[in-house]
Amino acid sequence: MIIELARWVVVFFGIFIIFIGFVMLINPTKARNTLRKAGSTNFINYAEITLRLIPAIALILYSEFSKFPLAFKVFGWIMLITSLILYVVPRKTHHKFSMKSADMLEPFYFQLISPFAFLFGGLIIYTVF
């Protein structure tokens, strides 16, 4: 049951990545503004980090059943460890980093990298089935 739940969390994670790709392609300014909000309030900061933990754990749990077990496991652990690190990074530091990143990424760049989100999300879904 846990493995089946992890499987569907991973599938929805892939769908979410594809959805974000569409946002980046169709409305890159919205994507940029969303990036600017990372770490902006305590609620947004800790909700974002906590929500990252869900697909991270699912990737680790489902890794042995995927087409690329090592990739799933490594990616899941990277997401998990970076999320745990972000819990101890001061919120204002996290927000400053997201603001700096958003300043560097012009809307056109979001559109330019959006196909990678489609590919990555599709790859995640493909490896599950």
LUMVOBA-373929 format. One record per residue (C-alpha): residue number from 1; residue in one letter; x, y, z. Coordinates in pm, whole numbers, plus 50000, padded with zeros to 5 digits. Example, Ala and Ser with C-alpha at 12.3 -4.5 7.8 and 13.67 -1.06 7.14 Angstrom:
BEGIN
- num|residu|px|py|pz
- 1|A|51230|49550|50780 $
- 2|S|51367|49894|50714 $
//
This chain:
BEGIN
- num|residu|px|py|pz
- 1|M|50000|50000|50000 $
- 2|I|50282|50244|50088 $
- 3|I|50461|50160|49763 $
- 4|E|50144|50216|49560 $
- 5|L|50090|50551|49733 $
- 6|A|50454|50645|49664 $
- 7|R|50404|50548|49299 $
- 8|W|50110|50784|49258 $
- 9|V|50286|51065|49443 $
- 10|V|50573|51029|49194 $
- 11|V|50327|51033|48902 $
- 12|F|50160|51349|49034 $
- 13|F|50506|51500|49087 $
- 14|G|50582|51437|48718 $
- 15|I|50250|51595|48621 $
- 16|F|50328|51893|48846 $
- 17|I|50668|51941|48675 $
- 18|I|50498|51935|48334 $
- 19|F|50237|52186|48458 $
- 20|I|50517|52416|48578 $
- 21|G|50671|52382|48232 $
- 22|F|50349|52515|48080 $
- 23|V|50343|52804|48327 $
- 24|M|50704|52886|48235 $
- 25|L|50621|52872|47863 $
- 26|I|50285|53052|47862 $
- 27|N|50328|53297|48149 $
- 28|P|50698|53334|48231 $
- 29|T|50637|53650|48434 $
- 30|K|50411|53453|48669 $
- 31|A|50680|53185|48702 $
- 32|R|50937|53451|48783 $
- 33|N|50709|53618|49038 $
- 34|T|50642|53281|49200 $
- 35|L|51016|53222|49231 $
- 36|R|51046|53561|49400 $
- 37|K|50802|53448|49671 $
- 38|A|51015|53151|49787 $
- 39|G|51100|53208|50152 $
- 40|S|50913|53539|50159 $
- 41|T|50703|53451|50465 $
- 42|N|50734|53185|50733 $
- 43|F|50428|53008|50598 $
- 44|I|50548|53005|50236 $
- 45|N|50899|52906|50339 $
- 46|Y|50806|52609|50557 $
- 47|A|50513|52499|50339 $
- 48|E|50741|52492|50035 $
- 49|I|51008|52292|50216 $
- 50|T|50759|52049|50369 $
- 51|L|50583|51993|50036 $
- 52|R|50921|51911|49877 $
- 53|L|50965|51631|50128 $
- 54|I|50660|51441|49999 $
- 55|P|50786|51363|49646 $
- 56|A|51141|51322|49781 $
- 57|I|51033|51044|50015 $
- 58|A|50810|50893|49745 $
- 59|L|51103|50883|49500 $
- 60|I|51317|50702|49757 $
- 61|L|51042|50454|49850 $
- 62|Y|50951|50377|49488 $
- 63|S|51306|50375|49352 $
- 64|E|51347|49995|49351 $
- 65|F|51031|49958|49141 $
- 66|S|51118|50224|48881 $
- 67|K|51298|50176|48551 $
- 68|F|51596|50373|48687 $
- 69|P|51625|50278|49056 $
- 70|L|51959|50447|49121 $
- 71|A|51852|50774|48959 $
- 72|F|51528|50778|49158 $
- 73|K|51706|50704|49483 $
- 74|V|51981|50965|49429 $
- 75|F|51735|51233|49315 $
- 76|G|51505|51157|49608 $
- 77|W|51790|51175|49859 $
- 78|I|51917|51502|49707 $
- 79|M|51568|51652|49739 $
- 80|L|51533|51521|50093 $
- 81|I|51873|51644|50213 $
- 82|T|51839|51986|50051 $
- 83|S|51493|52022|50206 $
- 84|L|51628|51939|50550 $
- 85|I|51912|52188|50500 $
- 86|L|51659|52456|50403 $
- 87|Y|51481|52401|50735 $
- 88|V|51789|52535|50916 $
- 89|V|51881|52808|50666 $
- 90|P|51738|53140|50784 $
- 91|R|51421|53225|50595 $
- 92|K|51555|53565|50491 $
- 93|T|51864|53403|50339 $
- 94|H|51643|53164|50142 $
- 95|H|51428|53454|50024 $
- 96|K|51731|53662|49927 $
- 97|F|51861|53371|49718 $
- 98|S|51526|53331|49541 $
- 99|M|51509|53704|49470 $
- 100|K|51861|53703|49329 $
- 101|S|51779|53400|49113 $
- 102|A|51460|53564|48985 $
- 103|D|51653|53881|48901 $
- 104|M|51901|53681|48693 $
- 105|L|51634|53485|48507 $
- 106|E|51459|53703|48253 $
- 107|P|51112|53580|48146 $
- 108|F|51256|53465|47812 $
- 109|Y|51487|53225|47998 $
- 110|F|51188|53060|48165 $
- 111|Q|51039|53003|47821 $
- 112|L|51373|52872|47695 $
- 113|I|51404|52608|47970 $
- 114|S|51035|52509|47977 $
- 115|P|51088|52215|47734 $
- 116|F|51326|52064|47990 $
- 117|A|51042|52065|48243 $
- 118|F|50823|51879|47992 $
- 119|L|51098|51625|47931 $
- 120|F|51184|51584|48297 $
- 121|G|50821|51548|48407 $
- 122|G|50757|51303|48124 $
- 123|L|51067|51104|48216 $
- 124|I|50954|51080|48578 $
- 125|I|50614|50947|48469 $
- 126|Y|50770|50711|48212 $
- 127|T|51002|50552|48467 $
- 128|V|50705|50462|48688 $
- 129|F|50510|50268|48423 $
//
